Amino acid sequence: MISWREVYTLLRRKWILLVGLLVISSLLTACGSYKFEPEMSIDVQDFSFTNQNNEQVNLESFKGKPWLAMFIFTNCNSICPPMTYNMTDVQKSLEDEGVKDYQIVAFSVDPEVDTPDVLKNYLKTYTVVDDSKWQLLTGYKQVYIEQFARKSFNSLVKNDPNSDQVVHMSSFYLVNADGVVVKDYDGTTDVPVETIVADMKALSKN
């Protein structure tokens, strides 16, 4: 005959197992049911620029896949280095999570200095897991990138006449497969890497 202690032990084990299964099930459901919610909607203006490999790329080149955008310049002595480093960290997390169909696009805000070779050498100073996903763009006038940033990303770019620096915002921008900016993130001090990866994964499935 089974004692009450044995019955209690058996029921306790079954209860622990049931709770564990419920927790695992809820976690799997949460991971599989993440739904991306856009926070903005701005059409990126059509463009045709030159990348770090001296190749012409345009908006159509990025259609069909989500991409992350930022504004930087190689002579920057403030926010650009941490922004670029943080973007390499985002890419590593994307690759670790199996996200493969994406692009990282950096628009130079100092195009007269940032030639394709300068941009290519700049990227080499960072540890990049897959540089084929990076497009560092130049080949336009300073005044053009100022209006392009404003109209396409609602982002400030302004030349500083008193120095060799350019004022610009430190955001990362998420662009969907249709070329629409749908969200932005802090690109310097508090980068939400996990959220960016989840958003990119969600958009990659659409």
Contact map, one row per residue, 1 for C-alpha under 8 A:
11100000000000000000000000000000000000000000000000000000000000000000000000000000000000000000000000000000000000000000000000000000000000000000000000000000000000000000000000000000000000000000000000000000000000
11110110000000000000000000000000000000000000000000000000000000000000000000000000000000000000000000000000000000000000000000000000000000000000000000000000000000000000000000000000000000000000000000000000000000
11111110000000000000000000000000000000000000000000000000000000000000000000000000000000000000000000000000000000000000000000000000000000000000000000000000000000000000000000000000000000000000000000000000000000
01111111000000000000000000000000000000000000000000000000000000000000000000000000000000000000000000000000000000000000000000000000000000000000000000000000000000000000000000000000000000000000000000000000000000
00111111100000000000000000000000000000000000000000000000000000000000000000000000000000000000000000000000000000000000000000000000000000000000000000000000000000000000000000000000000000000000000000000000000000
01111111110000000000000000000000000000000000000000000000000000000000000000000000000000000000000000000000000000000000000000000000000000000000000000000000000000000000000000000000000000000000000000000000000000
01111111111000000000000000000000000000000000000000000000000000000000000000000000000000000000000000000000000000000000000000000000000000000000000000000000000000000000000000000000000000000000000000000000000000
00011111111100000000000000000000000000000000000000000000000000000000000000000000000000000000000000000000000000000000000000000000000000000000000000000000000000000000000000000000000000000000000000000000000000
00001111111110000000000000000000000000000000000000000000000000000000000000000000000000000000000000000000000000000000000000000000000000000000000000000000000000000000000000000000000000000000000000000000000000
00000111111111000000000000000000000000000000000000000000000000000000000000000000000000000000000000000000000000000000000000000000000000000000000000000000000000000000000000000000000000000000000000000000000000
00000011111111100000000000000000000000000000000000000000000000000000000000000000000000000000000000000000000000000000000000000000000000000000000000000000000000000000000000000000000000000000000000000000000000
00000001111111110000000000000000000000000000000000000000000000000000000000000000000000000000000000000000000000000000000000000000000000000000000000000000000000000000000000000000000000000000000000000000000000
00000000111111111000000000000000000000000000000000000000000000000000000000000000000000000000000000000000000000000000000000000000000000000000000000000000000000000000000000000000000000000000000000000000000000
00000000011111111100000000000000000000000000000000000000000000000000000000000000000000000000000000000000000000000000000000000000000000000000000000000000000000000000000000000000000000000000000000000000000000
00000000001111111110000000000000000000000000000000000000000000000000000000000000000000000000000000000000000000000000000000000000000000000000000000000000000000000000000000000000000000000000000000000000000000
00000000000111111111000000000000000000000000000000000000000000000000000000000000000000000000000000000000000000000000000000000000000000000000000000000000000000000000000000000000000000000000000000000000000000
00000000000011111111100000000000000000000000000000000000000000000000000000000000000000000000000000000000000000000000000000000000000000000000000000000000000000000000000000000000000000000000000000000000000000
00000000000001111111110000000000000000000000000000000000000000000000000000000000000000000000000000000000000000000000000000000000000000000000000000000000000000000000000000000000000000000000000000000000000000
00000000000000111111111000000000000000000000000000000000000000000000000000000000000000000000000000000000000000000000000000000000000000000000000000000000000000000000000000000000000000000000000000000000000000
00000000000000011111111100000000000000000000000000000000000000000000000000000000000000000000000000000000000000000000000000000000000000000000000000000000000000000000000000000000000000000000000000000000000000
00000000000000001111111110000000000000000000000000000000000000000000000000000000000000000000000000000000000000000000000000000000000000000000000000000000000000000000000000000000000000000000000000000000000000
00000000000000000111111111000000000000000000000000000000000000000000000000000000000000000000000000000000000000000000000000000000000000000000000000000000000000000000000000000000000000000000000000000000000000
00000000000000000011111111100000000000000000000000000000000000000000000000000000000000000000000000000000000000000000000000000000000000000000000000000000000000000000000000000000000000000000000000000000000000
00000000000000000001111111110000000000000000000000000000000000000000000000000000000000000000000000000000000000000000000000000000000000000000000000000000000000000000000000000000000000000000000000000000000000
00000000000000000000111111111000000000000000000000000000000000000000000000000000000000000000000000000000000000000000000000000000000000000000000000000000000000000000000000000000000000000000000000000000000000
00000000000000000000011111111100000000000000000000000000000000000000000000000000000000000000000000000000000000000000000000000000000000000000000000000000000000000000000000000000000000000000000000000000000000
00000000000000000000001111111110000000000000000000000000000000000000000000000000000000000000000000000000000000000000000000000000000000000000000000000000000000000000000000000000000000000000000000000000000000
00000000000000000000000111111111000000000000000000000000000000000000000000000000000000000000000000000000000000000000000000000000000000000000000000000000000000000000000000000000000000000000000000000000000000
00000000000000000000000011111111100000000000000000000000000000000000000000000000000000000000000000000000000000000000000000000000000000000000000000000000000000000000000000000000000000000000000000000000000000
00000000000000000000000001111111110000000000000000000000000000000000000000000000000000000000000000000000000000000000000000000000000000000000000000000000000000000000000000000000000000000000000000000000000000
00000000000000000000000000111111110000000000000000000000000000000000000000000000000000000000000000000000000000000000000000000000000000000000000000000000000000000000000000000000000000000000000000000000000000
00000000000000000000000000011111110000000000000000000000000000000000000000000000000000000000000000000000000000000000000000000000000000000000000000000000000000000000000000000000000000000000000000000000000000
00000000000000000000000000001111111000000000000000000000000000000000000000000000000000000000000000000000000000000000000000000000000000000000000000000000000000000000000000000000000000000000000000000000000000
00000000000000000000000000000111111100000000000000000000000000000000000000000000000000000000000000000000000000000000000000000000000000000000000000000000000000000000000000000000000000000000000000000100010000
00000000000000000000000000000000111110000000000000000000000000000000000000000000000000000000000000000000000000000000000000000000000000000000000000000000000000000000000000000000000000000000000000000000010000
00000000000000000000000000000000011111000000000000000000000000000000000000000000000000000000000000000000000000000000000000000000000000000000000000000000000000000000000000000000000000000000000000000010011000
00000000000000000000000000000000001111100000000000000000000000000000000000000000000000000000000000000000000000000000000000000000000000000000000000000000000000000000000000000000000000000000000000000000000000
00000000000000000000000000000000000111111000000000000000000000000000000000000000000000000000000000000000000000000000000000000000000000000000000000000000000000000000000000000000000001100000000000000000000000
00000000000000000000000000000000000011111000000000000000000000000000000000000000000000000000000000000000000000000000000000000000000000000000000000000000000000000000000000000000000001100000000000000000000000
00000000000000000000000000000000000001111100000000000000000000000000000000000000000000000000000000000000000000000000000000000000000000000000000000000000000000000000000000000000000011100000000000000000000000
00000000000000000000000000000000000001111110000000000000000000000000000000000000000000000000000000000000000000000000000000000000000000000000000000000000000000000000000000000000000111100000000000000000000000
00000000000000000000000000000000000000011111000000000000000000000000000000000000000000000000000000000000000000000000000000000000000000000000000000000001100000000000000000000000000111000000000000000000000000
00000000000000000000000000000000000000001111100000000000000000000000000000000000000000000000000000000000000000000000000000000000000000000000000000000001000000000000000000000000001110000000000000000000000000
00000000000000000000000000000000000000000111110000000000001000000000000000000000000000000000000000000000000000000000000000000000000000000000000000000011100000000000000000000000001110000000000000000000000000
00000000000000000000000000000000000000000011111000000000001000000000000000000000000000000000000000000000000000000000000000000000000000000000000000010011000000000000000000000000000000000000000000000000000000
00000000000000000000000000000000000000000001111100000000011100000000000000000000000000000000000000000000000000000000000000000000000000000000000000000000000000000000000000000000000000000000000000000000000000
00000000000000000000000000000000000000000000111110000000011000000000000000000000000000000000000000000000000000000000000000000000000000000000000000000000000000000000000000000000000000000000000000000000000000
00000000000000000000000000000000000000000000011111000001111000000000000000000000000000000000000000000000000000000000000000000000000000000000000000000000000000000000000000000000000000000000000000000000000000
00000000000000000000000000000000000000000000001111100001110000000000000000000000000000000000000000000000000000000000000000000000000000001111000000000000000000000000000000000000000000000000000000000000000000
00000000000000000000000000000000000000000000000111111111100000000000000000000000000000000000000000000000000000000001000000000000000000001110000000000000000000000000000000000000000000000000000000000000000000
00000000000000000000000000000000000000000000000011111111100000000000000000000000000000000000000000000000000000000001000000000000000000111100000000000000000000000000000000000000000000000000000000000000000000
00000000000000000000000000000000000000000000000001111110000000000000000000000000000000000000000000000000000000000011111100000000000000111100000000000000000000000000000000000000000000000000000000000000000000
00000000000000000000000000000000000000000000000001111110000000000000000000000000000000000000000000000000000000000001100100000000000000000000000000000000000000000000000000000000000000000000000000000000000000
00000000000000000000000000000000000000000000000001111111000000000000000000000000000000000000000000000000000000000001100000000000000000000000000000000000000000000000000000000000000000000000000000000000000000
00000000000000000000000000000000000000000000000001111111100000000000000000000000000000000000000000000000000000000000000000000000000000000000000000000000000000000000000000000000000000000000000000000000000000
00000000000000000000000000000000000000000000000111100111110000000000000000000000000000000000000000000000000000000000000000000000000000000000000000000000000000000000000000000000000000000000000000000000000000
00000000000000000000000000000000000000000000000111100011111110000000000000000000000000000000000000000000000000000000000000000000000000000000000000000000000000000000000000000000000000000000000000000000000000
00000000000000000000000000000000000000000000011110000001111111000000000000000000000000000000000000000000000000000000000000000000000000000000000000000000000000000000000000000000000000000000000000000000000000
00000000000000000000000000000000000000000001111100000000111111100000000000000000000000000000000000000000000000000000000000000000000000000000000000000000000000000000000000000000001000000000000000000000000000
00000000000000000000000000000000000000000000010000000000111111100000000000000000000000000000000000000000000000000000000000000000000000000000000000000000000000000000000000000000000000000000000000000000000000
00000000000000000000000000000000000000000000000000000000111111100000000000000000000000000000000000000000000000000000000000000000000000000000000000000000000000000000000000000000000000000000000000000000000000
00000000000000000000000000000000000000000000000000000000011111111110000000000000000000000000000000000010000000000000000000000000000000000000000000000000000000000000000000000000101000000000000000000000000000
00000000000000000000000000000000000000000000000000000000001111111100000000000000000000000000000000000000000000000000000000000000000000000000000000000000000000000000000000000000111000000000000000000000000000
00000000000000000000000000000000000000000000000000000000000001111100000000000000000000000000000000000000000000000000000000000000000000000000000000000000000000000000000000000000110000000000000000000000000000
00000000000000000000000000000000000000000000000000000000000001111110000000000000000000000000000000001110000000000000000000000000000000000000000000000000000000000000000000000001110000000000000000000000001100
00000000000000000000000000000000000000000000000000000000000001111111000000000000000000000000000000001110000000000000000000000000000000000000000000000000000000000000000000000111100000000000000000000001001100
00000000000000000000000000000000000000000000000000000000000001001111100000000000000000000000000000000111100000000000000000000000000000000000000000000000000000000000000000000111100000000000000000000000000000
00000000000000000000000000000000000000000000000000000000000000000111110000000000000000000000000000000111100000000000000000000000000000000000000000000000000000000000000000011110000000000000000000000000000000
00000000000000000000000000000000000000000000000000000000000000000011111000000000000000000000000000000001111000000000000000000000000000000000000000000000000000000000000000011110000000000000000000000000000000
00000000000000000000000000000000000000000000000000000000000000000001111100000000000000000000000000000000111000000000000000000000000000000000000000000000000000000000000001111000000000000000000000000000000000
00000000000000000000000000000000000000000000000000000000000000000000111110000000000000000000000000000000011110000000000000000000000000000000000000000000000000000000000111100000000000000000000000000000000000
00000000000000000000000000000000000000000000000000000000000000000000011111010001000000000000000000000000011110000000000000000000000000000000000000000000000000000000000100000000000000000000000000000000000000
00000000000000000000000000000000000000000000000000000000000000000000001111110001000000000000000000000000001111000100000000000000000000000000000000000000000000000000000000000000000000000000000000000000000000
00000000000000000000000000000000000000000000000000000000000000000000000111110001000000000000000000000000000101000100011001000000000000000000000000000000000000000000000000000000000000000000000000000000000000
00000000000000000000000000000000000000000000000000000000000000000000000011111000000000000000000000000000000000000000000000000000000000000000000000000000000000000001100000000000000000000000000000000000000000
00000000000000000000000000000000000000000000000000000000000000000000000111111111100000000000000000000000000000000000000000000000000000000000000000000000000000000000110000000000000000000000000000000000000000
00000000000000000000000000000000000000000000000000000000000000000000000000111111100000000000000000000000000000000000000000000000000000000000000000000000000000000000100000000000000000000000000000000000000000
00000000000000000000000000000000000000000000000000000000000000000000000000011111100000000000000000000000000000000000000000000000000000000000000000000000000000000000000000000000000000000000000000000000000000
00000000000000000000000000000000000000000000000000000000000000000000000000011111111000000000000000000000000000000000000000000000000000000000000000000000000000000000000001000000000000000001000000000000000000
00000000000000000000000000000000000000000000000000000000000000000000000111011111111100000000000000000000000000000000000000000000000000000000000000000000000000000000000001000000000000000000000000000000000000
00000000000000000000000000000000000000000000000000000000000000000000000000011111111110000000000000000000000000000000000000000000000000000000000000000000000000000000000000000000000000000000000000000000000000
00000000000000000000000000000000000000000000000000000000000000000000000000000011111111000000000000000000000000000000000000000000000000000000000000000000000000000000000000000000000000000001000000000000000000
00000000000000000000000000000000000000000000000000000000000000000000000000000011111111100000000000000000000000000000000000000000000000000000000000000000000000000000000001000000000000000011000000000000000000
00000000000000000000000000000000000000000000000000000000000000000000000000000001111111110000000000000000000000000000000000000100000000000000000000000000000000000000000000000000000000000000000000000000000000
00000000000000000000000000000000000000000000000000000000000000000000000000000000111111111000000000000000000000000000000000000100000000000000000000000000000000000000000000000000000000000000000000000000000000
00000000000000000000000000000000000000000000000000000000000000000000000000000000011111111100000000000000000000000000000000000000000000000000000000000000000000000000000000000000000000000011001000000000000000
00000000000000000000000000000000000000000000000000000000000000000000000000000000001111111110000000000000000000000000000000000000000000000000000000000000000000000000000000000000000000000010000000000000000000
00000000000000000000000000000000000000000000000000000000000000000000000000000000000111111111000000000000000000000000000000000111100000000000000000000000000000000000000000000000000000000000000000000000000000
00000000000000000000000000000000000000000000000000000000000000000000000000000000000011111111100000000000000000000000000000000000000000000000000000000000000000000000000000000000000000000000000010000000000000
00000000000000000000000000000000000000000000000000000000000000000000000000000000000001111111110000000000000000000000000000000000000000000000000000000000000000000000000000000000000000000000000010011000000000
00000000000000000000000000000000000000000000000000000000000000000000000000000000000000111111111000000000000000000000000000000001100000000000000000000000000000000000000000000000000000000000000000000000000000
00000000000000000000000000000000000000000000000000000000000000000000000000000000000000011111111100000000000000000000000000000001100000000000000000000000000000000000000000000000000000000000000000000000000000
00000000000000000000000000000000000000000000000000000000000000000000000000000000000000001111111110000000000000000000000000000000000000000000000000000000000000000000000000000000000000000000000011001000000000
00000000000000000000000000000000000000000000000000000000000000000000000000000000000000000111111111110000000000000000000000000000000000000000000000000000000000000000000000000000000000000000000000001000000000
00000000000000000000000000000000000000000000000000000000000000000000000000000000000000000011111111110000000000000000000000000000000000000000000000000000000000000000000000000000000000000000000000000000000000
00000000000000000000000000000000000000000000000000000000000000000000000000000000000000000001111111100000000000000000000000000000000000000000000000000000000000000000000000000000000000000000000000000000000000
00000000000000000000000000000000000000000000000000000000000000000000000000000000000000000000111111100000000000000000000000000000000000000000000000000000000000000000000000000000000000000000000000001000000000
00000000000000000000000000000000000000000000000000000000000000000000000000000000000000000000011111110000000000000000000000000000000000000000000000000000000000000000000000000000000000000000000000000000000000
00000000000000000000000000000000000000000000000000000000000000000000000000000000000000000000011111111100000000000000000000000000000000000000000000000000000000000000000000000000000000000000000000000001100100
00000000000000000000000000000000000000000000000000000000000000000000000000000000000000000000011001111100000000000000000000000000000000000000000000000000000000000000000000000000000000000000000000000000000000
00000000000000000000000000000000000000000000000000000000000000001100000000000000000000000000000000111110000000000000000000000000000000000000000000000000000000000000000000000000000000000000000000000000000100
00000000000000000000000000000000000000000000000000000000000000001111000000000000000000000000000000111111000000000000000000000000000010000000000000000000000000000000000000000000000000000000000000000000000100
00000000000000000000000000000000000000000000000000000000000001001111000000000000000000000000000000001111100000000000000000000000000011100000000000000000000000000000000000000000000000000000000000000000000000
00000000000000000000000000000000000000000000000000000000000000000011100000000000000000000000000000000111110000000000000000000000000011100000000000000000000000000000000000000000000000000000000000000000000000
00000000000000000000000000000000000000000000000000000000000000000011110000000000000000000000000000000011111000000000000000000000000001111000000000000000000000000000000000000000000000000000000000000000000000
00000000000000000000000000000000000000000000000000000000000000000000111100000000000000000000000000000001111100000000000000000000000001111000000000000000000000000000000000000000000000000000000000000000000000
00000000000000000000000000000000000000000000000000000000000000000000111110000000000000000000000000000000111110000000000000000000000000011100000000000000000000000000000000000000000000000000000000000000000000
00000000000000000000000000000000000000000000000000000000000000000000001111000000000000000000000000000000011111100100000000000000000000011100000000000000000000000000000000000000000000000000000000000000000000
00000000000000000000000000000000000000000000000000000000000000000000001110000000000000000000000000000000001111100000000000000000000000000000010011000000000010000000010100000000000000000000000000000000000000
00000000000000000000000000000000000000000000000000000000000000000000000011000000000000000000000000000000000111111100000000000000000000000000010000000000000000000000010000000000000000000000000000000000000000
00000000000000000000000000000000000000000000000000000000000000000000000000000000000000000000000000000000000111111110000000000000000000000111110000000000000000000000000000000000000000000000000000000000000000
00000000000000000000000000000000000000000000000000000000000000000000000000000000000000000000000000000000000001111110000000000000000000000010110000000000000000000000000000000000000000000000000000000000000000
00000000000000000000000000000000000000000000000000000000000000000000000000000000000000000000000000000000000001111110010000000000000000000000000000000000000000000000000000000000000000000000000000000000000000
00000000000000000000000000000000000000000000000000000000000000000000000011000000000000000000000000000000000101111111111000000000000000000100000000000000000000000000000000000000000000000000000000000000000000
00000000000000000000000000000000000000000000000000010000000000000000000000000000000000000000000000000000000000111111111000000000000000000110000000000000000000000000000000000000000000000000000000000000000000
00000000000000000000000000000000000000000000000001111100000000000000000000000000000000000000000000000000000000000111111100000000000000011100000000000000000000000000000000000000000000000000000000000000000000
00000000000000000000000000000000000000000000000000011100000000000000000000000000000000000000000000000000000000000111111110000000000000000000000000000000000000000000000000000000000000000000000000000000000000
00000000000000000000000000000000000000000000000000010000000000000000000001000000000000000000000000000000000000001111111111000000000000000000000000000000000000000000000000000000000000000000000000000000000000
00000000000000000000000000000000000000000000000000010000000000000000000001000000000000000000000000000000000000000111111111100000000000010000000000000000000000000000000000000000000000000000000000000000000000
00000000000000000000000000000000000000000000000000011000000000000000000000000000000000000000000000000000000000000001111111110000000000010000000000000000000000000000000000000000000000000000000000000000000000
00000000000000000000000000000000000000000000000000000000000000000000000000000000000000000000000000000000000000000000111111111000000000000000000000000000000000000000000000000000000000000000000000000000000000
00000000000000000000000000000000000000000000000000000000000000000000000001000000000000000000000000000000000000000000011111111100000000000000000000000000000000000000000000000000000000000000000000000000000000
00000000000000000000000000000000000000000000000000000000000000000000000000000000000000000000000000000000000000000000001111111101000000000000000000000000000000000000000000000000000000000000000000000000000000
00000000000000000000000000000000000000000000000000000000000000000000000000000000000000000000000000000000000000000000000111111111000000000000000000000000000000000000000000000000000000000000000000000000000000
00000000000000000000000000000000000000000000000000000000000000000000000000000000000000000000000000000000000000000000000011111110000000000000000000000000000000000000000000000000000000000000000000000000000000
00000000000000000000000000000000000000000000000000000000000000000000000000000000000110010000000000000000000000000000000001111111000000000000000000000000000000000000000000000000000000000000000000000000000000
00000000000000000000000000000000000000000000000000000000000000000000000000000000000000010000000000000000000000000000000000011111100000000000000000000000000000000000000000000000000000000000000000000000000000
00000000000000000000000000000000000000000000000000000000000000000000000000000000000000010011000000000000000000000000000000110111111000000000000000000000000000000000000000000000000000000000000000000000000000
00000000000000000000000000000000000000000000000000000000000000000000000000000000000000010011000000000000000000000000000000000011111000000000000000000000000000000000000000000000000000000000000000000000000000
00000000000000000000000000000000000000000000000000000000000000000000000000000000000000000000000000000000000000000000000000000001111111000000000000000000000000000000000000000000000000000000000000000000000000
00000000000000000000000000000000000000000000000000000000000000000000000000000000000000000000000000000000000000000000000000000001111111000000000000000000000000000000000000000000000000000000000000000000000000
00000000000000000000000000000000000000000000000000000000000000000000000000000000000000000000000000000000000000000000000000000000011111100000000000000000000000000000000000000000000000000000000000000000000000
00000000000000000000000000000000000000000000000000000000000000000000000000000000000000000000000000000111000000000000000000000000011111100000000000000000000000000000000000000000000000000000000000000000000000
00000000000000000000000000000000000000000000000000000000000000000000000000000000000000000000000000000011110000000000000000000000011111110000000000000000000000000000000000000000000000000000000000000000000000
00000000000000000000000000000000000000000000000000110000000000000000000000000000000000000000000000000011110000000000000000000000000111111000000000000000000000000000000000000000000000000000000000000000000000
00000000000000000000000000000000000000000000000000110000000000000000000000000000000000000000000000000000111100000001001100000000000001111100000000000000000000000000000000000000000000000000000000000000000000
00000000000000000000000000000000000000000000000011110000000000000000000000000000000000000000000000000000111100000001000000000000000000111110000000000000000000000000000000000000000000000000000000000000000000
00000000000000000000000000000000000000000000000011110000000000000000000000000000000000000000000000000000001100100111000000000000000000011111000000000000000000000000000000000000000000000000000000000000000000
00000000000000000000000000000000000000000000000011000000000000000000000000000000000000000000000000000000000000110010000000000000000000001111100000000000000000000000000000000000000000000000000000000000000000
00000000000000000000000000000000000000000000000010000000000000000000000000000000000000000000000000000000000000100000000000000000000000000111110110000000000000000000000000000000000000000000000000000000000000
00000000000000000000000000000000000000000000000000000000000000000000000000000000000000000000000000000000000000110000000000000000000000000011111110000000000000000000000000000000000000000000000000000000000000
00000000000000000000000000000000000000000000000000000000000000000000000000000000000000000000000000000000000011110000000000000000000000000001111111000000000000100000000000000000000000000000000000000000000000
00000000000000000000000000000000000000000000000000000000000000000000000000000000000000000000000000000000000000000000000000000000000000000000111111100000000000000000000000000000000000000000000000000000000000
00000000000000000000000000000000000000000000000000000000000000000000000000000000000000000000000000000000000000000000000000000000000000000001111111110000000000000000000000000000000000000000000000000000000000
00000000000000000000000000000000000000000000000000000000000000000000000000000000000000000000000000000000000010000000000000000000000000000001111111111000000010000000000000000000000000000000000000000000000000
00000000000000000000000000000000000000000000000000000000000000000000000000000000000000000000000000000000000010000000000000000000000000000000011111111100000111000000000000000000000000000000000000000000000000
00000000000000000000000000000000000000000000000000000000000000000000000000000000000000000000000000000000000000000000000000000000000000000000001111111110000000000000000000000000000000000000000000000000000000
00000000000000000000000000000000000000000000100000000000000000000000000000000000000000000000000000000000000000000000000000000000000000000000000111111111100000000000000000000000000000000000000000000000000000
00000000000000000000000000000000000000000000000000000000000000000000000000000000000000000000000000000000000000000000000000000000000000000000000011111111111110000000000000000000000000000000000000000000000000
00000000000000000000000000000000000000000000000000000000000000000000000000000000000000000000000000000000000000000000000000000000000000000000000001111111111110000000000000000000000000000000000000000000000000
00000000000000000000000000000000000000000001100000000000000000000000000000000000000000000000000000000000000000000000000000000000000000000000000000111111111000000000000000000000000000000000000000000000000000
00000000000000000000000000000000000000000111100000000000000000000000000000000000000000000000000000000000000000000000000000000000000000000000000000011111111000000000000000000000000010000000000000000000000000
00000000000000000000000000000000000000000101000000000000000000000000000000000000000000000000000000000000000000000000000000000000000000000000000000011111111000000000000000001000000010000000000000000000000000
00000000000000000000000000000000000000000000000000000000000000000000000000000000000000000000000000000000000000000000000000000000000000000000000000001111111100000000000000000000000000000000000000000000000000
00000000000000000000000000000000000000000000000000000000000000000000000000000000000000000000000000000000000000000000000000000000000000000000000000001111111110000000000110000000000000000000000000000000000000
00000000000000000000000000000000000000000000000000000000000000000000000000000000000000000000000000000000000000000000000000000000000000000000000001001100011111000000001110000000000000000000000000000000000000
00000000000000000000000000000000000000000000000000000000000000000000000000000000000000000000000000000000000010000000000000000000000000000000000011001100001111100000011110000000000000000000000000000000000000
00000000000000000000000000000000000000000000000000000000000000000000000000000000000000000000000000000000000000000000000000000000000000000000000001000000000111110000011100000000000000000000000000000000000000
00000000000000000000000000000000000000000000000000000000000000000000000000000000000000000000000000000000000000000000000000000000000000000000010000000000000011111000111000000000000000000000000000000000000000
00000000000000000000000000000000000000000000000000000000000000000000000000000000000000000000000000000000000000000000000000000000000000000000000000000000000001111111111000000000000000000000000000000000000000
00000000000000000000000000000000000000000000000000000000000000000000000000000000000000000000000000000000000000000000000000000000000000000000000000000000000000111111000000000000000000000000000000000000000000
00000000000000000000000000000000000000000000000000000000000000000000000000000000000000000000000000000000000000000000000000000000000000000000000000000000000000011111000000000000000000000000000000000000000000
00000000000000000000000000000000000000000000000000000000000000000000000000000000000000000000000000000000000000000000000000000000000000000000000000000000000000011111100000000000000000000000000000000000000000
00000000000000000000000000000000000000000000000000000000000000000000000000100000000000000000000000000000000000000000000000000000000000000000000000000000000000011111110000000000000000000000000000000000000000
00000000000000000000000000000000000000000000000000000000000000000000000000111000000000000000000000000000000000000000000000000000000000000000000000000000000000110011111000000000000000000000000000000000000000
00000000000000000000000000000000000000000000000000000000000000000000000000010000000000000000000000000000000011000000000000000000000000000000000000000000000011110001111100000000000000000000000000000000000000
00000000000000000000000000000000000000000000000000000000000000000000000000000000000000000000000000000000000000000000000000000000000000000000000000000000000111110000111110000000000000000000000000000000000000
00000000000000000000000000000000000000000000000000000000000000000000001100000000000000000000000000000000000010000000000000000000000000000000000000000000001111000000011111000000000000000000000000000000000000
00000000000000000000000000000000000000000000000000000000000000000000001000000000000000000000000000000000000000000000000000000000000000000000000000000000001110000000001111100000000000000000000000000000000000
00000000000000000000000000000000000000000000000000000000000000000000011000000011001000000000000000000000000000000000000000000000000000000000000000000000000000000000000111110000000000000111000000000000000000
00000000000000000000000000000000000000000000000000000000000000000000011000000000000000000000000000000000000000000000000000000000000000000000000000000000000000000000000011111000000000011111000000000000000000
00000000000000000000000000000000000000000000000000000000000000000001110000000000000000000000000000000000000000000000000000000000000000000000000000000000000000000000000001111100000000011110000000000000000000
00000000000000000000000000000000000000000000000000000000000000000001110000000000000000000000000000000000000000000000000000000000000000000000000000000000100000000000000000111110000011111000000000000000000000
00000000000000000000000000000000000000000000000000000000000000000111100000000000000000000000000000000000000000000000000000000000000000000000000000000000000000000000000000011111000011110000000000000000000000
00000000000000000000000000000000000000000000000000000000000000000111100000000000000000000000000000000000000000000000000000000000000000000000000000000000000000000000000000001111111111100000000000000000000000
00000000000000000000000000000000000000000000000000000000000000001110000000000000000000000000000000000000000000000000000000000000000000000000000000000000000000000000000000000111111111000000000000000000001000
00000000000000000000000000000000000000000000000000000000000001111110000000000000000000000000000000000000000000000000000000000000000000000000000000000000000000000000000000000011111100000000000000000000001000
00000000000000000000000000000000000000000000000000000000000000111000000000000000000000000000000000000000000000000000000000000000000000000000000000000000000000000000000000000011111100000000000000000000000000
00000000000000000000000000000000000000000011000000000000001001100000000000000000000000000000000000000000000000000000000000000000000000000000000000000000000000000000000000000011111110000000000000000000000000
00000000000000000000000000000000000000001111000000000000000000000000000000000000000000000000000000000000000000000000000000000000000000000000000000000000000000000000000000000011111111000000000000000000000000
00000000000000000000000000000000000000011111000000000000000000000000000000000000000000000000000000000000000000000000000000000000000000000000000000000001100000000000000000001111001111100000000000000000000000
00000000000000000000000000000000000001111100000000000000000000000000000000000000000000000000000000000000000000000000000000000000000000000000000000000000000000000000000000001111000111110000000000000000000000
00000000000000000000000000000000000001111000000000000000000000000000000000000000000000000000000000000000000000000000000000000000000000000000000000000000000000000000000000001110000011111000000000000000000000
00000000000000000000000000000000000000000000000000000000000000000000000000000000000000000000000000000000000000000000000000000000000000000000000000000000000000000000000000111100000001111100000000000000000000
00000000000000000000000000000000000000000000000000000000000000000000000000000000000000000000000000000000000000000000000000000000000000000000000000000000000000000000000000111000000000111110001100000000000000
00000000000000000000000000000000000000000000000000000000000000000000000000000000000000000000000000000000000000000000000000000000000000000000000000000000000000000000000001110000000000011111111100000000000000
00000000000000000000000000000000000000000000000000000000000000000000000000000000001001100000000000000000000000000000000000000000000000000000000000000000000000000000000001110000000000001111111000000000000000
00000000000000000000000000000000000000000000000000000000000000000000000000000010011001000000000000000000000000000000000000000000000000000000000000000000000000000000000001100000000000000111111000000000000000
00000000000000000000000000000000000000000000000000000000000000000000000000000000000000000000000000000000000000000000000000000000000000000000000000000000000000000000000000000000000000000111111000000000000000
00000000000000000000000000000000000000000000000000000000000000000000000000000000000000000000000000000000000000000000000000000000000000000000000000000000000000000000000000000000000000000111111100000000000000
00000000000000000000000000000000000000000000000000000000000000000000000000000000000001000000000000000000000000000000000000000000000000000000000000000000000000000000000000000000000000001111111110000000000000
00000000000000000000000000000000000000000000000000000000000000000000000000000000000000000000000000000000000000000000000000000000000000000000000000000000000000000000000000000000000000001100011111110000000000
00000000000000000000000000000000000000000000000000000000000000000000000000000000000000001100100000000000000000000000000000000000000000000000000000000000000000000000000000000000000000000000001111111000000000
00000000000000000000000000000000000000000000000000000000000000000000000000000000000000000000100000000000000000000000000000000000000000000000000000000000000000000000000000000000000000000000000111111100000000
00000000000000000000000000000000000000000000000000000000000000000000000000000000000000000000000000000000000000000000000000000000000000000000000000000000000000000000000000000000000000000000000111111110000000
00000000000000000000000000000000000000000000000000000000000000000000000000000000000000000100000000000000000000000000000000000000000000000000000000000000000000000000000000000000000000000000000111111111000000
00000000000000000000000000000000000000000000000000000000000000000000000000000000000000000100110010000000000000000000000000000000000000000000000000000000000000000000000000000000000000000000000011111111100000
00000000000000000000000000000000010000000000000000000000000000000000000000000000000000000000000000000000000000000000000000000000000000000000000000000000000000000000000000000000000000000000000001111111110000
00000000000000000000000000000000000100000000000000000000000000000000000000000000000000000000000000000000000000000000000000000000000000000000000000000000000000000000000000000000000000000000000000111111111000
00000000000000000000000000000000000000000000000000000000000000000100000000000000000000000000000000100000000000000000000000000000000000000000000000000000000000000000000000000000000000000000000000011111111100
00000000000000000000000000000000000000000000000000000000000000000000000000000000000000000000000000100000000000000000000000000000000000000000000000000000000000000000000000000000000000000000000000001111111110
00000000000000000000000000000000011100000000000000000000000000000000000000000000000000000000000000000000000000000000000000000000000000000000000000000000000000000000000000000000000000000000000000000111111111
00000000000000000000000000000000000100000000000000000000000000001100000000000000000000000000000000000000000000000000000000000000000000000000000000000000000000000000000000000001100000000000000000000011111111
00000000000000000000000000000000000000000000000000000000000000001100000000000000000000000000000000101100000000000000000000000000000000000000000000000000000000000000000000000000000000000000000000000001111111
00000000000000000000000000000000000000000000000000000000000000000000000000000000000000000000000000000000000000000000000000000000000000000000000000000000000000000000000000000000000000000000000000000000111111
00000000000000000000000000000000000000000000000000000000000000000000000000000000000000000000000000000000000000000000000000000000000000000000000000000000000000000000000000000000000000000000000000000000011111
